[in-house]
Amino acid sequence: MIREMTAEEVPLAARIIRRAFATVAEEFGLTRENYPTHPSFLTEERLLGEIARGLHLFILEEDGSPACMVGLRRLEDGTTALERLAVLPEHRHRGCGVRLVEFVCRQEVLYWTEGADTDGYDLETIQSIYRSTDPLSKFSFIIEYEQQPIGECWLQRMNLPYLLQQFPDRDCRRIDLMIGEKDYWNRGIGTTVISLLTRFGFEEENADAIFGVIFDFNHRSRRAFEKNGFQLFEIVPTPGEPKSKADYVLMHTREQNVERKAHADNQ
Ligand SMILES: CC(C)(COP(=O)(O)OP(=O)(O)OC[C@H]1O[C@@H](n2cnc3c(N)ncnc32)[C@H](O)[C@@H]1OP(=O)(O)O)[C@@H](O)C(=O)NCCC(=O)NCCS
């Protein structure tokens, strides 16, 4: 089982890190005197300080016992650092470190798209999400790159009451997308997907306005929408959502799209 560790488990986490790194300290003759900051001498206070500065700890347990753990820290530039990867000596060479890192990388994708209470979906939930897709209100697509599925995207009717109230007589849609393989981020794929869905929305579906609803910290997504002519419409506070203080609502209207196309044609 893999899960995020709780604040009460800091003593356990510090113990795992110390035990895992003790073999390294022994091999290289490291002591409190010659290398006091080595992880094999990590204190709970120090680990608490790292958690206060944004480190999230994940643990993998085998048969109910801790086997390994890793820390994840999101950096200012939108990238993520994995720190403190520690596999207990008796659990080494069995692939648990790889399993844990793969899990944390998947969590990382969820972080940008899902609410704070979601740490993944089982098959049944995923099936219910896609099987409930009503072709008249939602279109969902797989994003493929070189014949490999790497993500998914949606064009659906607006489902947020606060936006519907503001545009009662207009056909409003929203675009949601997720490239699930991080290696494919920042290569222009998301921008292309938004462009295709926008075209589909206006030209085939006759939408009046299309929106993107984005966590305040997701600058990458915001930029990909802006590159397609979407503009900030409003910032909606999200009290109670621990990850994000607000949703950035970006909008592109039919009129703006016509103007944008005319401008592109004249270039
Ligand atoms: C968001 C996502 C769809 C964007 O797709 P992508 O293919 O990675 O994005 P693109 O490469 O097309 O464009 C990203 C742009 O953001 C810029 N960017 C990247 N990180 C940034 C940051 N931290 N701050 C500002 N801009 C950033 C890139 O430089 C690029 O702009 P440029 O072409 O002008 O240089 C994709 O990264 C993803 O699936 N992320 C995880 C899930 C998610 O966030 N979904 C969106 C929920 S609203």
PDBQT file of the ligand as one rigid body, heavy atoms in Angstrom, charges set to zero:
ROOT
HETATM    1  C1  LIG A 301      -1.462  21.991 -18.606  1.00  0.00    +0.000 C 
HETATM    2  C2  LIG A 301      -1.064  21.139 -19.810  1.00  0.00    +0.000 C 
HETATM    3  C3  LIG A 301      -2.314  20.618 -20.478  1.00  0.00    +0.000 C 
HETATM    4  C4  LIG A 301      -0.346  22.087 -20.795  1.00  0.00    +0.000 C 
HETATM    5  O1  LIG A 301       0.085  21.323 -21.875  1.00  0.00    +0.000 OA
HETATM    6  P1  LIG A 301       1.626  21.399 -22.331  1.00  0.00    +0.000 P 
HETATM    7  O2  LIG A 301       1.749  20.612 -23.560  1.00  0.00    +0.000 OA
HETATM    8  O3  LIG A 301       2.495  21.040 -21.183  1.00  0.00    +0.000 OA
HETATM    9  O4  LIG A 301       1.756  22.970 -22.612  1.00  0.00    +0.000 OA
HETATM   10  P2  LIG A 301       2.454  23.698 -23.841  1.00  0.00    +0.000 P 
HETATM   11  O5  LIG A 301       3.826  23.173 -24.021  1.00  0.00    +0.000 OA
HETATM   12  O6  LIG A 301       1.547  23.637 -25.023  1.00  0.00    +0.000 OA
HETATM   13  O7  LIG A 301       2.461  25.206 -23.335  1.00  0.00    +0.000 OA
HETATM   14  C5  LIG A 301       2.891  25.514 -22.036  1.00  0.00    +0.000 C 
HETATM   15  C6  LIG A 301       3.341  26.956 -21.983  1.00  0.00    +0.000 C 
HETATM   16  O8  LIG A 301       3.480  27.307 -20.606  1.00  0.00    +0.000 OA
HETATM   17  C7  LIG A 301       4.791  27.750 -20.352  1.00  0.00    +0.000 C 
HETATM   18  N1  LIG A 301       5.121  27.368 -18.994  1.00  0.00    +0.000 N 
HETATM   19  C8  LIG A 301       5.531  26.177 -18.528  1.00  0.00    +0.000 A 
HETATM   20  N2  LIG A 301       5.726  26.237 -17.191  1.00  0.00    +0.000 NA
HETATM   21  C9  LIG A 301       5.423  27.507 -16.830  1.00  0.00    +0.000 A 
HETATM   22  C10 LIG A 301       5.434  28.217 -15.594  1.00  0.00    +0.000 A 
HETATM   23  N3  LIG A 301       5.793  27.613 -14.467  1.00  0.00    +0.000 N 
HETATM   24  N4  LIG A 301       5.066  29.530 -15.605  1.00  0.00    +0.000 NA
HETATM   25  C11 LIG A 301       4.685  30.158 -16.753  1.00  0.00    +0.000 A 
HETATM   26  N5  LIG A 301       4.665  29.525 -17.955  1.00  0.00    +0.000 NA
HETATM   27  C12 LIG A 301       5.027  28.227 -17.993  1.00  0.00    +0.000 A 
HETATM   28  C13 LIG A 301       5.614  27.049 -21.410  1.00  0.00    +0.000 C 
HETATM   29  O9  LIG A 301       6.861  27.699 -21.587  1.00  0.00    +0.000 OA
HETATM   30  C14 LIG A 301       4.689  27.178 -22.619  1.00  0.00    +0.000 C 
HETATM   31  O10 LIG A 301       4.672  28.481 -23.112  1.00  0.00    +0.000 OA
HETATM   32  P3  LIG A 301       5.565  28.939 -24.384  1.00  0.00    +0.000 P 
HETATM   33  O11 LIG A 301       5.208  28.005 -25.507  1.00  0.00    +0.000 OA
HETATM   34  O12 LIG A 301       5.150  30.343 -24.630  1.00  0.00    +0.000 OA
HETATM   35  O13 LIG A 301       6.997  28.780 -23.997  1.00  0.00    +0.000 OA
HETATM   36  C15 LIG A 301      -0.127  19.950 -19.410  1.00  0.00    +0.000 C 
HETATM   37  O14 LIG A 301       1.087  20.462 -18.913  1.00  0.00    +0.000 OA
HETATM   38  C16 LIG A 301      -0.772  19.044 -18.369  1.00  0.00    +0.000 C 
HETATM   39  O15 LIG A 301      -1.521  18.155 -18.720  1.00  0.00    +0.000 OA
HETATM   40  N6  LIG A 301      -0.461  19.283 -17.075  1.00  0.00    +0.000 N 
HETATM   41  C17 LIG A 301      -1.036  18.474 -15.980  1.00  0.00    +0.000 C 
HETATM   42  C18 LIG A 301      -2.544  18.566 -15.912  1.00  0.00    +0.000 C 
HETATM   43  C19 LIG A 301      -3.078  19.978 -15.980  1.00  0.00    +0.000 C 
HETATM   44  O16 LIG A 301      -2.517  20.892 -15.420  1.00  0.00    +0.000 OA
HETATM   45  N7  LIG A 301      -4.203  20.141 -16.715  1.00  0.00    +0.000 N 
HETATM   46  C20 LIG A 301      -4.838  21.417 -16.868  1.00  0.00    +0.000 C 
HETATM   47  C21 LIG A 301      -5.853  21.630 -15.803  1.00  0.00    +0.000 C 
HETATM   48  S1  LIG A 301      -6.665  23.190 -16.024  1.00  0.00    +0.000 SA
ENDROOT
TORSDOF 0
